[in-house]
Amino acid sequence: MTAWIEPRVSEEERELALGARWRAGAAKAQEGVMPSGEVVVSCAARFGAGGLGRHLNEIVAALDRAKQPRTCICGSTRESRAPARRGGLPARALNTVLALPPIRLDAARRALQYSVEFDEYAAQRLPSGEHLIAFNGMALAQFQAAQRSHFKSLGLMSANPHMSRVARQHARAYRQYPIEGSWARRLVKRNLLEYRAADRIYVASRYAWESFLEAGFPENSLALFPLTPDPRYRPTATPSISATFDVVFVGRLAVTKGVPLLIDAVRRLHYADMRLILVGGWGSRGMRRFIQRARARDPRITVGPGDPLPHLRAARLFVHPTYEDGFAYAPAEALACGVPVLVSEDTGMKDLIDAGSNGLVLPTGDLGALTEAIEATYRREMLGS
């Protein structure tokens, strides 16, 4: 069995991508695109939980650094649920929650229902304010309520690229792996209506920005709100030495995230000391069956939920072969831990990668290219060789 020694990343390299100066610049850019005045921010996610919750956290933190009054309506703290009312809320930050009924629906219908119900819930509780920033897919009713209340501006925080690109990329993924259905197709119309109603659309990456330009949006309607991984993701003082080469993926185990592609790539490589660790949960029976069959045939594959940080600190390689992502926190968190990453061309955080040094950007959906890159990293031919 081959012992793998942790690749060393210099402090200078870390500083270029995710160091203190980079974070300070990102924070300044975030503050610079926030509207001036009293802001209401809404998102169905729990505050700070998961990618969407982290995204929400960064918006609120930017407003707080600028000392701007703000109210937050989100999926946090069920016990603090307040009755529906308009205006005059006593606290600057009101955390509310949407409790959805346990109905068995396909993924696309669940996504649409979740978005619509939270949007209506938040619209009923919209306080007075000057500016609204709501997330795409869950903003339509709030925009209408804000217009009736004479808000000065309506901002749409687009966690995804333009929805036409999302739908196109999802269709591509499902042609390659017809395992589960797409949620995007049911949300296209709703997102297009939100785009038209918004005064400003916030995006987190050049990849997402370009998708809106491609769809005909003028640059002055867009604002770049860069995202940063949570500061808890950082290298350990003493890098570990492992007897196995751990390839890690963190996130939703879905076709559109490239999980079946990654499983197929690893299964092509018959190294006894290689492991594939999937940290996350599946959202469909089709994906569950696919992963269970793969695990039955290849015991090197493990899967389960939990805190990704221990897995990242033990990883030798992080792979995020998504078919579309407006930013993608997980590979950015891996980079922040000093782990080299492989990502697809359709990942917003790809601009953080210094090709050949801390990672590589690969053609989306290309099984051969992904397999070769994993093997080359394993054989120490690149990325920390």
N, C-alpha and C positions, 0 to 999 in steps of 0.2 A: 504494500500500500504506500502511495506517495504522500509525503508530508508537504503541506503547502504553507509557505511563509507569507505572512501578511505583506502586501505591497505597501511601500513607504511613499507617502505624499508629503512634499516639502511644505513648510509654512507659507512660502511665497505662492505656491500653486493653490493652496486653500484660500489665501487672501484674494487672489484674482477672482475666484468663482463665488465663494460664500463667506469671505472673511468680514471683519468688522467694518472696513471701509465700504465694502459692497452692500452690507446691510444698512449702513447709514445712508448711502445713496438711494437705496430702495425706499427707505422710510421717508426720505425727503420727497421723492417722486410721488409716493402715496398721498402725502399731505397736500402736495401741489395741485392735485386734480380734484380734491374734495370741494364741494360747493361751500360758499361762505354764508353762515347763518344757521338757523335751527334745522337739524337734519333728522329725519326718521329713516331708520334702516330696518329692513325686514328680511327674514330668511327662515325657511321651514326647519333647518337643521338646528340641533342643539348647539349652544354657544361653545365653540372650541372643539367640537366633536367631529372627527372625520375631516375629509377634505373641504366640504362645504362649510362646516362649522369653523374650521381654521380660517377659511376665506372671510367669513363673517367677522371673526375675531380681529383680523388685520384691518378691516374697514373701521370698526369701532375704535381700535387702538390709534389709528391715524387721526380720527376725529378728536380723541382724548388728548393726544399730543398737541394738537392745534388749539386745545381748550375751547372746542366748539360744543354748544349744547346739542344733545342728541337723545333720541329715544330708540330702543331696540325691541322689536317684536320678533321673537324667534321660538325655537322648539325646546327651550330650556325650562327647568323647574316646574313640573306639573302642579306641584302644590301651591304655586303662586298664581295659578290661573285666575284671571280677573273677569268680571262680567262685562259684556259688550257695552261700550259707551264711546262717545266721541268727545275729544277735546279735554283740556284741563287735567291731564294725568299728574298725580302728585310727584312722581319720581322721574328723574332724567332718563333712567334706563328701566323699561318694563320688559321683563322676560315672560313670555307667554308660551303656551304649548298647544299643539294640535294633536288630539287623540283620535286616531282613525279606527273605524270598526274593523274587526278581524274577518274581512271578507276574502274568500279565495278567488283571485282574479289573475288573468295573465299579466305578465310584467308590464306590457304597454298600457293596459287599462289601469293597473295599480299606480303607475307613474302619473298618468293624467289625473286620476281621482285625487291623488295626494296633492298635486299642484293646485288643482281647482279648489279643494276644500281648505287648504291653508290660505290661499289667496283671499277667499271669501271671509274666512275667520279673521285675517289681519285687517281687511278692509273695514269690517264692522268695528274694529278697535283702533282705527287710525286716529291718532291724536292730532291736535293742531300742529302746524309746522310750516317751514318755508320750502324745504326740499325733501323729496322722497327718493330713496335708493332701495330698489327691490330687485330680487334675483329673477333671472329669466325663467319662464315657464310657470311662475307663480306671482305675477305682477298685475295682471289685467284689471281685476276688480279694484285693486288698490290704486291704480292709475286713475280710474274713473272716480273713486272717492276723493282722491287728492285734487283732481280737477274741480270737483264740486266745492271743495274747501279752499279753492284758489291758492294752491301751492304755487310757488314761483317756478319750480322745475321738477321734472320727472326723470330720474336716472335709472337705467337698467344695468345691473351688474351681470354681465354675460359670463357664466362659468364655463360655457362651451364656445367653440367656434360658431359661426353663423349656422343656423339649424339646417339650412340646405346642404351644407358640407357634412354636418353630422349625419343626416339621413343618407347621403351618398356613401359615406365611409362605412356606416352600419350595413348598408346593402352589400357593399363589397365584402365585409367580414362574414356575413351570413351566407354569401355565395360560396365562400371558402370553407366555412364550417356551419352547415345548416342544423344547428343544435338547439337553438332557442330563438324567440322572436325579439324584434327590436321595439324599444319604447319610443324611439325617436319619431316614427311615422305618425303617431297620434298627437305629438306635440308641435309639429311643424306649423300648423295653422295658428295655434295660440301664440307661438313665438313671433311669427310674422306680424301679428296684430300688435304685440308689445313693442317690436322694433319701430313700427310706424308711430306709435304713441309717445315713445321716449324722446326727450330733448337731447339726451346724451347717453351713449352706450359705453360702458366701461369694460375693457378686456384686460387679460392678465399676461398676454404674450404677443410677440410679433406674429406668431402663427395665427392666433385668433384675429388679430388686427387685419391681417392680409385677407382672411376669409370674408370679412365685411367689405373691404375694398373690392374684392372680387364680385360681391353681390351688388355693387353699385352705390355703397354708402360713401358720402364725402368724408374726408379726413377730419374736418372740423366737427363732425358729429360723434367722433370717437375719442376716448381718453384711455391712456395706458395706466392701469393700476397694477404694478408689479407685485408678485407674491414672494414670500420668503418662508423657508422651513422653520418650524419651531426651534428656538435656541437649545432645547434639550437634545437635539440631534447633533452630536459632535463626536470626534474621535476619542477613544479611550487613551489614557496616559500610557498604558502598556499594551500595545497591540498583541492579539492572541495568535497562537500557532495551532493549526488544526491538522488533523490527519485526513480530513475530507475537504473537498472543494465544494463549498456550499453556494449554489445558485439560488437567489432569493427573489421572490415576487411578493409585493404587498399591495392589497387593494381588493376590489370586487372581482370575484372569479367569474368572468364573463367572456363571451366570444369577442366582444368589441374591445376588450382590454388585451386581447392577444393571448389569453391563457392557453387555449388549445394549441395554438402555434408554438408556444414555449414548451408545452409538454411534448409535442411531437419532435421538437428540436433536441431536447435532452434525451429522449428515448432513442434517437439516432446515434447517440454517443455512448458507447458501451464501457465507460471507465468505471471500475468498481468503486473508486473513492469519490465519485461525483454524486452530489445530492441536489434535488430540487425541492425547495421549501416554499410552499404557497401559504401566505399569511392572509386569510380573509375567508369570506363565505360565499357560497353560490346563491343565486336568486331564482334558479329554475331547476325543474327535475331533469331536464335534458343535460344541463351542465353537471349536475350531481352524478348522473349516470356515466357521463364521459370521464369524469375524474376518477370515479370509483373503478371503472374498467381499467384505466391507465395505472392506477395504484396496484390493482390485482396482478397486472402483467409486469410491473416494474416497482419493486419495493423501495427503490431509491427515492420515490416521490412521497412527500408528506404534506399534509394540509391541515389547517386549523386556524381558528381566530386567536386573538391575543395581542399583546403589546408588541409592535414591530421592532422596537429599539434593540432588544437583545439579539434578535435575528440579524439585524443590520450590522451590529458590531461584530458578529461572528461570520458574516458573509465574506466570500471571496469575489463575488460578482452579483450585481443587481441587474435584472432584466425587466424592461417595461415596453413590450412590443405592441402597444395600443394602436388601434386604427384611428382614433381621434381623442385628443385631450387638450382642453384650453390651456392648461398649465401642467398638471400632474405633480402633486406634492411628493408622492412616494419616492420617485427617483431623485428628486432634489434633496430629500432627507437622507437618502443613501450617500449622495455626494457629500453632504455635510458631515457624515460619519467617516469620510475618507474611503468609501467603497467605490470602485469603478463601476460604471453603468453602461448598459446597452439600451438605447431607446430607438423608437421608430421616427421616421420623418414627420409623422403627424402628432408630435408631442410638443406642447408649448414650451416646456422647460429646456428644450434642446439647445437653446442659446447659451445655457450655462456650461455646456460641454466643450472642453478643449480637446478636440479630436486626437486620439492617440495617446493622450496624457491621462485624463480622468474618465474617458469613455469614448463611445462611438455612436454615430447616428446611422441607422440602417434603413434600407428600403422597407416600407410598410408591407406587411404580409408576405415577405420573402423568406420562406422556410430555409432555403439553402444558405442565404446570407447570414441568417440568425444562427444556424447550426455551425457554420464555419467560424463566426466570431466567438461563440462560446468555446469552441474547441481551441482556437488560437489563444484565447486568454488562459484556458486550462494548461495548455502546453507552454505557457510563458513566452509566447511569441509576440505579445503586445499587452498593453495595459498593466504595467507594473512588472514587466519582464526584467 
